Amino acid sequence: MDIVRPEVKRQKRMRRIVWGAVGLVVVVLVSVGLKRLKPAAPTVDKSTIWTDTVKRGPMLREVRGLGTLVPVTIQVVPALTDGQVIKRFILPGTPVKPETPIFQMINPELEQAQLDAEYQLKGAQAEYRNMKAQLQNQLMDKRAQQAAMRSSYHTAVLARDNNEKLKALGLVSDLVVKTSEVQAAELEKQNDIAEKQVETFAGSIDAQMAVEQSKVDQAQALYNLKKTQVDDLTVRAGIDGILQELEVEVGQKVTQGTALAKVEQPTHLKAQLKIAETQAKDVAIGQPASIDTHNGLIPGKVSRIDPAVQNGTVTVDVALEGPLPQGARPDLSVEGTIELERLADVLYVGRPVHGEANSTIGLFKVTPDGSEADRVTVKLGRTSVNTVEIVGGLNVGDTVVLSDMSAYDSQDRVELK
């Protein structure tokens, strides 16, 4: 017969309760432990990233831009008069001198005007010579008249003196002496008048000839103008250089002032750089620069800054101060670096892919053992082409990832392998 043992049943119940409690505690502890575990960090290949170490010392601020070499002197050759192009002497790329002809034009009306001006000049010159001859003849006639009057006067003086001597001898009467004195006095006055007439007429010759000379000069100036305009129908380069381009074709009619050609001086070049508008604010005239022609470096200085912004860039002219390397020519693509300033003692690091001046960004800082990188907030200061000033968030010796890590923007930690 079975015997009921209540204590065994109670022991089993207690064991179940204990094991249940232990299991509950284990579940709670496991849950808490799992909750405290960090999520698995993504893995990044070390060979695919670019890092740099934070340093302290002098930092050179620079900006860089692409551009081209352009001639300092580009002369537009205009049409100096109306005409029609009938001949082209040379093609673009040809070396030219100031007197090298480029085009030949014609203008029949202008050529006829030159002939008319030439005839007017010859007529004025002939009139001048005729007037001069007439005045000289008139002057000679007046001088002859004055000479005859002077001779009569001297004869009268001699007769007066002779009659006075005869009177003293009692050979002539007082009436004869008085008559000779009156005649001498009258002839003296007439002689004085004749001399003044000659003098006055001689002086008037210059004034009359000046009037005629002004007519000649006027005709000469008109002829010179027309001749110059006809000469200008032969269009010349005007300066030493290379003919860059032709703006008109043979047979085309042009008006005064029309651009016919362009001549450039290829030995005197400057660099025109396109600098991003965000970086151009620190560029100033006189700053040193270096121009890379891909065949040598040329030193220079900023000579002009365009006040306008075009397509997000500012055009900066750099005057070249060194010899041009072989192959340097207009429109050659170049890369220029402009030195903004030298910072004496700052905390700096290589410039990250994404990082503007005076901004706050997140960078991955590599742990000392190099196995991981944690995101830190970094405040940037002034920037250069390849470096950036660190204002806060990093210390000397810290290593940070500079390459593009935008794929891990949602991560605070990555594993490096």
PATIMI-476036 format. One record per residue (C-alpha): y, z, x; residue in one letter; residue number from 1. Coordinates in Angstrom, 2 decimals. Each point is the difference from the previous one (the first is absolute). Layout:
BEGIN
+---------+---------+---------+------+-----+
!       y !       z !       x ! code ! pos !
+---------+---------+---------+------+-----+
!       Y !       Z !       X !    A ! NUM !
...
+---------+---------+---------+------+-----+
***
This chain:
BEGIN
+---------+---------+---------+------+-----+
!       y !       z !       x ! code ! pos !
+---------+---------+---------+------+-----+
!    0.00 !    0.00 !    0.00 !    M !   1 !
!    3.48 !   -0.92 !    1.36 !    D !   2 !
!    2.46 !    2.69 !    0.91 !    I !   3 !
!    3.69 !   -0.64 !   -0.63 !    V !   4 !
!    2.10 !    0.43 !    3.19 !    R !   5 !
!    3.74 !   -0.10 !   -0.95 !    P !   6 !
!    1.21 !    0.68 !    3.60 !    E !   7 !
!   -1.46 !   -3.33 !    1.23 !    V !   8 !
!    1.89 !   -1.91 !   -2.65 !    K !   9 !
!    3.22 !    1.80 !    0.94 !    R !  10 !
!   -0.51 !   -0.80 !    3.70 !    Q !  11 !
!   -0.41 !   -3.73 !   -0.75 !    K !  12 !
!    3.19 !    0.04 !   -2.08 !    R !  13 !
!    1.91 !    1.70 !    2.83 !    M !  14 !
!   -1.26 !   -2.55 !    2.54 !    R !  15 !
!    1.16 !   -2.87 !   -2.23 !    R !  16 !
!    3.42 !    1.60 !   -0.35 !    I !  17 !
!    0.31 !    0.55 !    3.75 !    V !  18 !
!   -1.05 !   -3.54 !    0.84 !    W !  19 !
!    2.37 !   -1.37 !   -2.60 !    G !  20 !
!    2.88 !    2.00 !    1.44 !    A !  21 !
!   -0.85 !   -1.10 !    3.52 !    V !  22 !
!   -0.16 !   -3.63 !   -1.14 !    G !  23 !
!    3.36 !    0.31 !   -1.75 !    L !  24 !
!    1.58 !    1.47 !    3.14 !    V !  25 !
!   -1.49 !   -2.79 !    2.10 !    V !  26 !
!    1.36 !   -2.64 !   -2.37 !    V !  27 !
!    3.48 !    1.59 !    0.08 !    V !  28 !
!   -0.01 !    0.23 !    3.80 !    L !  29 !
!   -1.14 !   -3.59 !    0.40 !    V !  30 !
!    2.69 !   -1.19 !   -2.43 !    S !  31 !
!    2.72 !    1.89 !    1.86 !    V !  32 !
!   -1.19 !   -1.32 !    3.35 !    G !  33 !
!   -0.11 !   -3.57 !   -1.22 !    L !  34 !
!    3.47 !    0.38 !   -1.47 !    K !  35 !
!    1.40 !    1.17 !    3.32 !    R !  36 !
!   -1.51 !   -2.87 !    1.97 !    L !  37 !
!    2.47 !   -2.73 !    1.09 !    K !  38 !
!   -0.63 !   -3.48 !   -1.38 !    P !  39 !
!   -1.65 !   -2.41 !    2.38 !    A !  40 !
!    2.70 !   -1.73 !    2.18 !    A !  41 !
!   -0.03 !   -3.82 !    0.32 !    P !  42 !
!   -0.96 !   -1.34 !    3.38 !    T !  43 !
!    2.35 !   -2.13 !    2.08 !    V !  44 !
!   -1.05 !   -1.98 !    3.08 !    D !  45 !
!    2.11 !    1.14 !    2.99 !    K !  46 !
!    0.02 !   -3.52 !    1.42 !    S !  47 !
!    1.86 !   -1.30 !   -3.05 !    T !  48 !
!    2.97 !    2.39 !    0.13 !    I !  49 !
!    3.00 !    0.33 !    2.27 !    W !  50 !
!    1.12 !    3.43 !    1.12 !    T !  51 !
!    2.76 !    1.43 !    2.14 !    D !  52 !
!    0.94 !    3.38 !    1.43 !    T !  53 !
!    3.29 !    1.73 !   -0.78 !    V !  54 !
!    2.23 !    0.29 !    3.07 !    K !  55 !
!    3.38 !    1.46 !    0.88 !    R !  56 !
!    2.52 !   -1.75 !    2.24 !    G !  57 !
!    2.43 !   -2.94 !    0.04 !    P !  58 !
!   -0.40 !   -2.60 !   -2.71 !    M !  59 !
!    1.52 !   -3.48 !   -0.02 !    L !  60 !
!    1.10 !   -1.22 !   -3.42 !    R !  61 !
!   -0.30 !   -3.75 !   -0.49 !    E !  62 !
!   -0.12 !   -2.56 !   -2.79 !    V !  63 !
!   -1.79 !   -3.30 !    0.17 !    R !  64 !
!    0.40 !   -3.29 !   -1.79 !    G !  65 !
!   -1.11 !   -3.61 !    0.12 !    L !  66 !
!    2.45 !   -2.84 !    0.45 !    G !  67 !
!    0.84 !   -3.22 !    1.79 !    T !  68 !
!    2.15 !   -1.25 !    2.85 !    L !  69 !
!    3.08 !   -1.86 !   -1.22 !    V !  70 !
!    2.80 !   -1.74 !    1.93 !    P !  71 !
!    3.20 !    1.97 !    0.45 !    V !  72 !
!    1.98 !   -3.24 !   -0.32 !    T !  73 !
!   -0.84 !   -2.47 !   -2.76 !    I !  74 !
!    2.68 !   -2.64 !   -0.50 !    Q !  75 !
!    0.19 !   -1.97 !   -3.20 !    V !  76 !
!    1.28 !   -3.50 !    0.75 !    V !  77 !
!    2.20 !   -1.02 !   -2.96 !    P !  78 !
!    1.42 !   -3.34 !   -1.05 !    A !  79 !
!    3.63 !    0.04 !    1.13 !    L !  80 !
!    0.89 !   -2.85 !   -2.34 !    T !  81 !
!   -1.43 !   -1.95 !   -2.91 !    D !  82 !
!   -2.40 !   -2.78 !    0.88 !    G !  83 !
!   -3.42 !   -1.58 !   -0.30 !    Q !  84 !
!   -2.79 !    0.64 !    2.51 !    V !  85 !
!   -1.17 !   -3.30 !    1.48 !    I !  86 !
!   -1.91 !    1.10 !    3.10 !    K !  87 !
!   -1.95 !    2.99 !    1.37 !    R !  88 !
!   -0.11 !    0.33 !    3.78 !    F !  89 !
!   -2.42 !    2.92 !    0.58 !    I !  90 !
!   -2.63 !    2.12 !   -1.79 !    L !  91 !
!   -0.40 !    3.80 !   -0.31 !    P !  92 !
!   -1.31 !    1.66 !    3.14 !    G !  93 !
!    2.11 !   -2.15 !    2.33 !    T !  94 !
!    2.14 !    1.81 !    2.63 !    P !  95 !
!    3.67 !   -0.78 !   -0.51 !    V !  96 !
!    3.33 !    0.32 !    1.81 !    K !  97 !
!    3.39 !    0.44 !   -1.69 !    P !  98 !
!    0.66 !   -3.75 !    0.09 !    E !  99 !
!   -3.51 !   -1.09 !   -1.06 !    T ! 100 !
!    0.30 !   -2.26 !   -3.11 !    P ! 101 !
!   -2.19 !    0.91 !   -2.98 !    I ! 102 !
!    1.17 !   -2.30 !   -2.79 !    F ! 103 !
!    2.24 !   -3.06 !   -0.34 !    Q ! 104 !
!    2.01 !   -0.31 !   -3.19 !    M ! 105 !
!    2.38 !   -2.63 !   -1.38 !    I ! 106 !
!    3.13 !    0.22 !   -2.15 !    N ! 107 !
!    1.78 !   -3.38 !   -0.42 !    P ! 108 !
!    3.06 !    1.57 !   -1.67 !    E ! 109 !
!    0.43 !    2.40 !    2.91 !    L ! 110 !
!   -0.38 !   -2.76 !    2.57 !    E ! 111 !
!    2.66 !   -2.07 !   -1.82 !    Q ! 112 !
!    2.25 !    3.06 !   -0.08 !    A ! 113 !
!   -0.39 !    0.27 !    3.78 !    Q ! 114 !
!    1.09 !   -3.63 !    0.44 !    L ! 115 !
!    3.00 !    0.56 !   -2.27 !    D ! 116 !
!    0.97 !    3.09 !    1.96 !    A ! 117 !
!   -0.35 !   -1.94 !    3.26 !    E ! 118 !
!    2.35 !   -2.73 !   -1.26 !    Y ! 119 !
!    2.51 !    2.60 !   -1.19 !    Q ! 120 !
!   -0.10 !    1.62 !    3.43 !    L ! 121 !
!    0.58 !   -3.30 !    1.78 !    K ! 122 !
!    2.89 !   -0.78 !   -2.37 !    G ! 123 !
!    1.59 !    3.40 !    0.63 !    A ! 124 !
!   -0.38 !   -0.45 !    3.76 !    Q ! 125 !
!    1.60 !   -3.46 !   -0.18 !    A ! 126 !
!    2.89 !    1.35 !   -2.08 !    E ! 127 !
!    0.45 !    2.78 !    2.53 !    Y ! 128 !
!    0.20 !   -2.45 !    2.89 !    R ! 129 !
!    2.39 !   -2.27 !   -1.93 !    N ! 130 !
!    2.29 !    2.88 !   -0.89 !    M ! 131 !
!   -0.03 !    1.22 !    3.58 !    K ! 132 !
!    0.98 !   -3.45 !    1.28 !    A ! 133 !
!    2.81 !   -0.34 !   -2.55 !    Q ! 134 !
!    1.45 !    3.38 !    0.85 !    L ! 135 !
!   -0.16 !   -0.74 !    3.71 !    Q ! 136 !
!    1.85 !   -3.28 !   -0.54 !    N ! 137 !
!    2.66 !    1.73 !   -2.08 !    Q ! 138 !
!    0.37 !    2.65 !    2.67 !    L ! 139 !
!    0.44 !   -2.69 !    2.67 !    M ! 140 !
!    2.68 !   -1.72 !   -2.12 !    D ! 141 !
!    1.91 !    3.24 !   -0.41 !    K ! 142 !
!   -0.27 !    0.73 !    3.70 !    R ! 143 !
!    1.34 !   -3.51 !    0.76 !    A ! 144 !
!    2.90 !    0.59 !   -2.37 !    Q ! 145 !
!    0.70 !    3.36 !    1.60 !    Q ! 146 !
!   -0.11 !   -1.58 !    3.47 !    A ! 147 !
!    2.53 !   -2.67 !   -1.05 !    A ! 148 !
!    2.24 !    2.67 !   -1.46 !    M ! 149 !
!   -0.23 !    2.04 !    3.17 !    R ! 150 !
!    0.92 !   -3.05 !    2.04 !    S ! 151 !
!    3.05 !   -0.67 !   -2.20 !    S ! 152 !
!    1.02 !    3.62 !    0.29 !    Y ! 153 !
!   -0.21 !   -0.03 !    3.79 !    H ! 154 !
!    1.99 !   -3.29 !    0.09 !    T ! 155 !
!    2.72 !    1.58 !   -2.16 !    A ! 156 !
!    0.13 !    3.03 !    2.28 !    V ! 157 !
!    0.47 !   -2.25 !    3.02 !    L ! 158 !
!    2.75 !   -1.95 !   -1.78 !    A ! 159 !
!    1.77 !    3.25 !   -0.97 !    R ! 160 !
!   -0.13 !    1.36 !    3.54 !    D ! 161 !
!    1.26 !   -3.33 !    1.40 !    N ! 162 !
!    2.90 !   -0.16 !   -2.47 !    N ! 163 !
!    1.01 !    3.54 !    0.89 !    E ! 164 !
!    0.20 !   -0.99 !    3.67 !    K ! 165 !
!    2.03 !   -3.13 !   -0.84 !    L ! 166 !
!    2.34 !    2.08 !   -2.15 !    K ! 167 !
!    0.65 !    2.27 !    2.96 !    A ! 168 !
!    1.10 !   -3.13 !    1.93 !    L ! 169 !
!    2.13 !   -1.14 !   -2.94 !    G ! 170 !
!   -2.09 !   -3.09 !   -0.59 !    L ! 171 !
!   -1.12 !    0.70 !   -3.62 !    V ! 172 !
!    1.69 !    1.54 !   -2.95 !    S ! 173 !
!   -0.81 !    3.28 !   -1.69 !    D ! 174 !
!   -1.34 !   -1.91 !   -2.98 !    L ! 175 !
!   -2.69 !   -1.67 !    2.07 !    V ! 176 !
!   -1.06 !    3.33 !    1.47 !    V ! 177 !
!   -0.07 !    1.68 !   -3.40 !    K ! 178 !
!   -2.06 !   -2.82 !   -1.46 !    T ! 179 !
!   -2.60 !    0.21 !    2.76 !    S ! 180 !
!   -0.27 !    3.78 !   -0.47 !    E ! 181 !
!   -0.60 !   -0.37 !   -3.74 !    V ! 182 !
!   -2.63 !   -2.68 !    0.58 !    Q ! 183 !
!   -1.80 !    2.18 !    2.54 !    A ! 184 !
!    0.04 !    3.01 !   -2.35 !    A ! 185 !
!   -1.36 !   -2.01 !   -2.93 !    E ! 186 !
!   -2.73 !   -1.58 !    2.08 !    L ! 187 !
!   -0.96 !    3.46 !    1.31 !    E ! 188 !
!   -0.53 !    1.19 !   -3.57 !    K ! 189 !
!   -2.02 !   -3.10 !   -0.89 !    Q ! 190 !
!   -2.09 !    0.46 !    3.15 !    N ! 191 !
!   -0.72 !    3.63 !   -0.95 !    D ! 192 !
!   -1.00 !   -1.10 !   -3.49 !    I ! 193 !
!   -2.27 !   -2.71 !    1.38 !    A ! 194 !
!   -1.72 !    2.49 !    2.31 !    E ! 195 !
!   -0.60 !    2.43 !   -2.88 !    K ! 196 !
!   -1.35 !   -2.82 !   -2.16 !    Q ! 197 !
!   -2.51 !   -0.89 !    2.72 !    V ! 198 !
!   -0.97 !    3.63 !    0.40 !    E ! 199 !
!   -0.37 !    0.54 !   -3.75 !    T ! 200 !
!   -1.99 !   -3.17 !   -0.52 !    F ! 201 !
!   -2.30 !    0.85 !    2.91 !    A ! 202 !
!   -0.65 !    3.39 !   -1.58 !    G ! 203 !
!   -0.73 !   -1.54 !   -3.39 !    S ! 204 !
!   -2.66 !   -2.24 !    1.48 !    I ! 205 !
!   -2.39 !    2.94 !    0.48 !    D ! 206 !
!    0.46 !    1.11 !   -3.61 !    A ! 207 !
!   -0.54 !   -3.52 !   -1.37 !    Q ! 208 !
!   -3.04 !   -0.51 !    2.24 !    M ! 209 !
!   -1.39 !    3.40 !   -1.10 !    A ! 210 !
!    0.02 !   -1.25 !   -3.60 !    V ! 211 !
!   -1.89 !   -3.12 !    1.02 !    E ! 212 !
!   -2.37 !    2.07 !    2.15 !    Q ! 213 !
!   -0.85 !    2.20 !   -2.99 !    S ! 214 !
!   -0.98 !   -3.12 !   -1.92 !    K ! 215 !
!   -2.21 !   -1.05 !    2.90 !    V ! 216 !
!   -1.55 !    3.48 !    0.21 !    D ! 217 !
!   -0.66 !    0.02 !   -3.73 !    Q ! 218 !
!   -1.71 !   -3.38 !    0.20 !    A ! 219 !
!   -1.93 !    1.15 !    3.08 !    Q ! 220 !
!   -1.23 !    3.15 !   -1.77 !    A ! 221 !
!   -1.15 !   -2.01 !   -3.01 !    L ! 222 !
!   -1.79 !   -2.48 !    2.24 !    Y ! 223 !
!   -1.66 !    2.82 !    1.99 !    N ! 224 !
!   -1.18 !    1.61 !   -3.25 !    L ! 225 !
!   -1.51 !   -3.22 !   -1.30 !    K ! 226 !
!   -1.54 !   -0.79 !    3.37 !    K ! 227 !
!   -1.55 !    3.48 !    0.18 !    T ! 228 !
!   -1.39 !   -0.41 !   -3.50 !    Q ! 229 !
!   -1.50 !   -3.35 !    0.93 !    V ! 230 !
!   -1.44 !    1.53 !    3.19 !    D ! 231 !
!   -1.47 !    2.79 !   -2.13 !    D ! 232 !
!   -2.07 !   -2.60 !   -1.83 !    L ! 233 !
!   -2.23 !    0.33 !    3.06 !    T ! 234 !
!   -1.48 !    3.45 !   -0.71 !    V ! 235 !
!   -0.64 !    1.97 !    3.21 !    R ! 236 !
!   -1.90 !    3.21 !    0.73 !    A ! 237 !
!    2.99 !    2.05 !    1.19 !    G ! 238 !
!   -2.00 !    2.50 !    2.14 !    I ! 239 !
!   -2.88 !    0.10 !    2.48 !    D ! 240 !
!   -3.30 !    0.73 !   -1.71 !    G ! 241 !
!   -2.84 !   -1.46 !   -2.05 !    I ! 242 !
!    0.44 !   -2.04 !   -3.15 !    L ! 243 !
!   -1.70 !    2.20 !   -2.58 !    Q ! 244 !
!    0.15 !   -2.05 !   -3.18 !    E ! 245 !
!    1.69 !   -2.93 !   -1.71 !    L ! 246 !
!    1.49 !    0.53 !   -3.44 !    E ! 247 !
!    0.67 !   -3.63 !   -1.05 !    V ! 248 !
!   -1.71 !   -3.36 !    0.11 !    E ! 249 !
!    1.17 !   -3.44 !    1.10 !    V ! 250 !
!    1.86 !   -1.75 !   -2.81 !    G ! 251 !
!    1.21 !    3.24 !   -1.58 !    Q ! 252 !
!    3.69 !    0.38 !   -0.86 !    K ! 253 !
!    1.55 !    3.31 !    0.96 !    V ! 254 !
!    3.35 !    1.69 !   -0.53 !    T ! 255 !
!    2.06 !    1.98 !    2.46 !    Q ! 256 !
!   -1.61 !    3.37 !    0.71 !    G ! 257 !
!   -3.56 !   -1.03 !   -0.87 !    T ! 258 !
!   -2.58 !    1.57 !    2.36 !    A ! 259 !
!   -1.65 !   -2.82 !    1.94 !    L ! 260 !
!   -2.11 !    1.82 !    2.60 !    A ! 261 !
!   -0.71 !    3.34 !    1.69 !    K ! 262 !
!    0.00 !    0.60 !    3.75 !    V ! 263 !
!   -1.34 !    3.21 !    1.55 !    E ! 264 !
!    0.03 !    1.48 !    3.48 !    Q ! 265 !
!   -3.66 !    0.92 !    0.72 !    P ! 266 !
!    0.79 !    1.83 !    3.23 !    T ! 267 !
!    2.15 !    2.60 !   -1.73 !    H ! 268 !
!   -2.15 !    1.80 !   -2.58 !    L ! 269 !
!   -0.02 !    3.25 !   -1.93 !    K ! 270 !
!   -2.71 !    1.77 !   -1.99 !    A ! 271 !
!    0.28 !    0.49 !   -3.76 !    Q ! 272 !
!   -2.26 !    2.82 !   -1.16 !    L ! 273 !
!   -0.97 !    1.01 !   -3.53 !    K ! 274 !
!    0.07 !    3.81 !   -0.20 !    I ! 275 !
!   -1.26 !    1.85 !   -3.10 !    A ! 276 !
!    2.95 !    1.34 !   -1.97 !    E ! 277 !
!   -1.44 !    3.53 !    0.11 !    T ! 278 !
!    0.11 !   -0.08 !    3.82 !    Q ! 279 !
!    3.19 !   -2.02 !    0.48 !    A ! 280 !
!    2.27 !    2.89 !   -0.98 !    K ! 281 !
!   -0.28 !    1.46 !    3.51 !    D ! 282 !
!    0.62 !   -3.30 !    1.83 !    V ! 283 !
!    3.46 !   -0.27 !    1.63 !    A ! 284 !
!    1.79 !   -2.63 !    2.05 !    I ! 285 !
!   -0.50 !    0.49 !    3.74 !    G ! 286 !
!   -3.45 !    1.57 !   -0.19 !    Q ! 287 !
!   -2.43 !   -1.27 !    2.67 !    P ! 288 !
!   -2.82 !   -2.26 !   -1.11 !    A ! 289 !
!   -2.98 !   -1.84 !    1.41 !    S ! 290 !
!   -1.11 !   -3.42 !   -1.20 !    I ! 291 !
!   -3.64 !   -1.03 !    0.42 !    D ! 292 !
!   -0.35 !   -3.79 !    0.13 !    T ! 293 !
!   -3.78 !    0.29 !    0.53 !    H ! 294 !
!    0.69 !   -1.46 !    3.42 !    N ! 295 !
!    2.16 !    2.78 !    1.38 !    G ! 296 !
!    2.48 !    2.71 !   -1.01 !    L ! 297 !
!    3.76 !   -0.57 !   -0.10 !    I ! 298 !
!    2.43 !    2.96 !   -0.05 !    P ! 299 !
!    2.92 !   -0.14 !   -2.37 !    G ! 300 !
!    2.43 !    1.92 !   -2.18 !    K ! 301 !
!    0.73 !    0.01 !   -3.72 !    V ! 302 !
!    3.04 !   -2.25 !   -0.52 !    S ! 303 !
!    0.21 !   -0.36 !   -3.79 !    R ! 304 !
!   -1.43 !    1.58 !   -3.14 !    I ! 305 !
!    0.04 !   -2.01 !   -3.21 !    D ! 306 !
!    1.65 !    2.06 !   -2.75 !    P ! 307 !
!   -2.25 !   -1.51 !   -2.68 !    A ! 308 !
!   -3.65 !    0.79 !   -0.79 !    V ! 309 !
!   -2.28 !   -2.96 !   -0.67 !    Q ! 310 !
!   -3.60 !    0.37 !   -1.16 !    N ! 311 !
!   -0.04 !    3.65 !    1.08 !    G ! 312 !
!    1.13 !   -0.70 !    3.57 !    T ! 313 !
!    3.23 !    0.01 !    1.98 !    V ! 314 !
!    0.72 !   -2.72 !    2.56 !    T ! 315 !
!    0.91 !    1.42 !    3.43 !    V ! 316 !
!    1.27 !   -2.21 !    2.85 !    D ! 317 !
!   -0.96 !    0.94 !    3.55 !    V ! 318 !
!    1.96 !   -1.47 !    2.91 !    A ! 319 !
!   -2.42 !   -0.82 !    2.83 !    L ! 320 !
!    0.94 !    1.37 !    3.43 !    E ! 321 !
!   -2.79 !   -1.37 !    2.14 !    G ! 322 !
!   -1.28 !   -3.43 !    1.03 !    P ! 323 !
!   -2.00 !   -1.89 !   -2.58 !    L ! 324 !
!   -3.72 !   -0.32 !    0.80 !    P ! 325 !
!   -1.61 !   -3.40 !    0.21 !    Q ! 326 !
!   -0.55 !   -1.50 !   -3.42 !    G ! 327 !
!    2.80 !    1.91 !   -1.72 !    A ! 328 !
!    1.70 !   -2.28 !   -2.49 !    R ! 329 !
!    1.76 !    0.14 !   -3.37 !    P ! 330 !
!   -2.13 !    1.12 !   -2.98 !    D ! 331 !
!   -2.57 !    1.64 !    2.28 !    L ! 332 !
!   -1.62 !    2.97 !   -1.77 !    S ! 333 !
!    0.69 !    3.29 !    1.78 !    V ! 334 !
!   -0.50 !    3.72 !   -0.53 !    E ! 335 !
!    2.87 !    2.36 !    0.72 !    G ! 336 !
!    0.19 !    3.73 !    0.61 !    T ! 337 !
!    3.32 !    1.84 !   -0.33 !    I ! 338 !
!    0.47 !    3.42 !    1.63 !    E ! 339 !
!    1.73 !    2.37 !   -2.44 !    L ! 340 !
!    0.12 !    3.28 !    1.92 !    E ! 341 !
!   -1.87 !    2.25 !    2.44 !    R ! 342 !
!   -1.04 !    3.41 !   -1.36 !    L ! 343 !
!   -0.19 !    2.57 !    2.79 !    A ! 344 !
!   -2.53 !    2.61 !   -1.21 !    D ! 345 !
!   -1.81 !   -0.46 !   -3.31 !    V ! 346 !
!   -3.47 !    0.43 !   -1.48 !    L ! 347 !
!   -1.46 !   -3.46 !   -0.63 !    Y ! 348 !
!   -3.18 !   -1.94 !   -0.60 !    V ! 349 !
!   -1.02 !   -3.60 !   -0.49 !    G ! 350 !
!    1.38 !   -1.52 !   -3.18 !    R ! 351 !
!   -2.51 !    0.10 !   -2.88 !    P ! 352 !
!   -0.69 !   -3.04 !   -2.11 !    V ! 353 !
!    1.78 !    1.55 !   -2.99 !    H ! 354 !
!    3.00 !    2.09 !    0.96 !    G ! 355 !
!    3.70 !   -0.58 !   -0.48 !    E ! 356 !
!    2.80 !    1.85 !    1.75 !    A ! 357 !
!    0.92 !    3.42 !   -1.40 !    N ! 358 !
!   -2.98 !    0.14 !   -2.38 !    S ! 359 !
!   -2.92 !    2.35 !   -0.67 !    T ! 360 !
!   -3.52 !   -1.42 !    0.16 !    I ! 361 !
!   -3.60 !    1.17 !    0.22 !    G ! 362 !
!   -1.90 !   -0.58 !    3.25 !    L ! 363 !
!   -3.55 !    0.86 !    1.02 !    F ! 364 !
!    0.01 !    2.43 !    2.95 !    K ! 365 !
!   -3.14 !   -0.11 !    2.15 !    V ! 366 !
!   -1.74 !    3.34 !    0.56 !    T ! 367 !
!   -0.36 !    1.25 !    3.59 !    P ! 368 !
!   -3.68 !   -0.99 !    0.15 !    D ! 369 !
!    0.81 !   -3.48 !   -1.31 !    G ! 370 !
!   -2.61 !    0.13 !   -2.76 !    S ! 371 !
!    2.39 !    0.16 !   -2.94 !    E ! 372 !
!    3.57 !   -0.72 !   -1.03 !    A ! 373 !
!    1.96 !    2.04 !   -2.55 !    D ! 374 !
!    2.99 !   -1.24 !   -1.98 !    R ! 375 !
!    3.30 !    1.67 !    0.96 !    V ! 376 !
!    3.53 !   -0.51 !   -1.29 !    T ! 377 !
!    2.30 !   -1.37 !    2.69 !    V ! 378 !
!    3.77 !   -0.40 !   -0.13 !    K ! 379 !
!    1.26 !   -3.03 !    1.95 !    L ! 380 !
!    3.42 !   -0.44 !    1.58 !    G ! 381 !
!    1.44 !   -2.99 !    1.85 !    R ! 382 !
!   -2.26 !   -2.97 !    0.58 !    T ! 383 !
!   -0.40 !   -2.63 !    2.69 !    S ! 384 !
!   -2.13 !   -3.12 !    0.32 !    V ! 385 !
!   -3.13 !    1.83 !    1.16 !    N ! 386 !
!    0.89 !    3.70 !   -0.26 !    T ! 387 !
!    1.40 !    2.46 !   -2.54 !    V ! 388 !
!    1.66 !    3.39 !    0.34 !    E ! 389 !
!   -1.92 !    2.98 !   -1.42 !    I ! 390 !
!    2.25 !    2.48 !   -1.80 !    V ! 391 !
!   -2.71 !    2.27 !   -1.42 !    G ! 392 !
!   -3.72 !    0.34 !   -0.72 !    G ! 393 !
!   -1.39 !   -0.73 !    3.51 !    L ! 394 !
!    0.09 !    1.56 !    3.44 !    N ! 395 !
!   -0.31 !   -1.26 !    3.56 !    V ! 396 !
!   -3.60 !   -0.99 !    0.72 !    G ! 397 !
!   -0.99 !   -0.69 !   -3.62 !    D ! 398 !
!   -1.94 !   -3.22 !   -0.47 !    T ! 399 !
!    0.64 !   -1.95 !   -3.20 !    V ! 400 !
!   -1.36 !   -3.17 !   -1.55 !    V ! 401 !
!    2.69 !   -2.73 !   -0.08 !    L ! 402 !
!   -1.99 !   -2.85 !   -1.52 !    S ! 403 !
!   -0.09 !   -0.80 !   -3.70 !    D ! 404 !
!   -1.86 !    2.77 !   -1.85 !    M ! 405 !
!    1.14 !   -0.91 !   -3.49 !    S ! 406 !
!   -3.65 !   -0.37 !   -1.05 !    A ! 407 !
!   -0.31 !    3.79 !    0.38 !    Y ! 408 !
!    3.14 !    1.04 !   -1.86 !    D ! 409 !
!   -2.09 !    2.13 !   -2.34 !    S ! 410 !
!   -1.69 !    1.83 !    2.90 !    Q ! 411 !
!    1.31 !    2.95 !    1.97 !    D ! 412 !
!   -2.68 !   -0.22 !    2.67 !    R ! 413 !
!   -2.04 !   -2.74 !    1.66 !    V ! 414 !
!   -2.90 !    0.16 !    2.39 !    E ! 415 !
!    0.30 !   -1.98 !    3.24 !    L ! 416 !
!   -3.08 !   -1.53 !    1.57 !    K ! 417 !
+---------+---------+---------+------+-----+
***
